[in-house]
Amino acid sequence: MASILTAPQAKAALTAIGFDNAGRSLAVAVEGFQRGWNLGSALKVDGVVGEHTSDALRLSLKRHTVGRSTMSAHFSFVEFRCKDGGAFPECRRIWMLRAHVRRLEAYRASVGVPVRIVSGCRCKRYNAKVGGATHSQHQFGCASDVQPLRTVQQRRQAKLFAGLGFKQSNQKVVHVDSRDLGGHDLTGGTPSAPTTWVYAT
Ligand SMILES: [Zn+2]
């Protein structure tokens, strides 16, 4: 019968898969894990290590030890960790929205090759430091910068993301987000009518 992980066991598993905050704020790390986990049915996001979360943690850790992804079929939590280097103690480190990760999986399937995540979560202070927009969707765990693989026209047709940022030079999409699901959709973007903008590089 499945057992519930002890706090030290949960902490060790979370640390191994990229939650470098598990030691100082276990409940925050558990919440981040529950929020993004997509290797089975959605977990209740309550920061508590119950039976389902224990099973999920065991599965992610097992996959991690054999070099497989920990979050979804092809993506791992650590890829989305805020890149502030641990400079800001209030940073939750990894808080991706499961629904956005599902869209990334669909995106990956449509392009047929691995999709590298350039940037995922950004806490408020790190976002300010890198000059992100005030209401950047990265702060809400529902955005990712991706390597440029498809043009904005192709991405519009795919109707997967509610926000698309692309490069002026080659029209390739470098930012995708699910602002329609993150609770801070100030532009009204949806997958069928995404908000788009251009980066002048
Ligand atoms: Zn941060």
Residues whose N, C-alpha, C, O or C-beta is under 5 A from the ligand:
A	BS01	ZN	C82 D84 C91 R122 C123 Y126
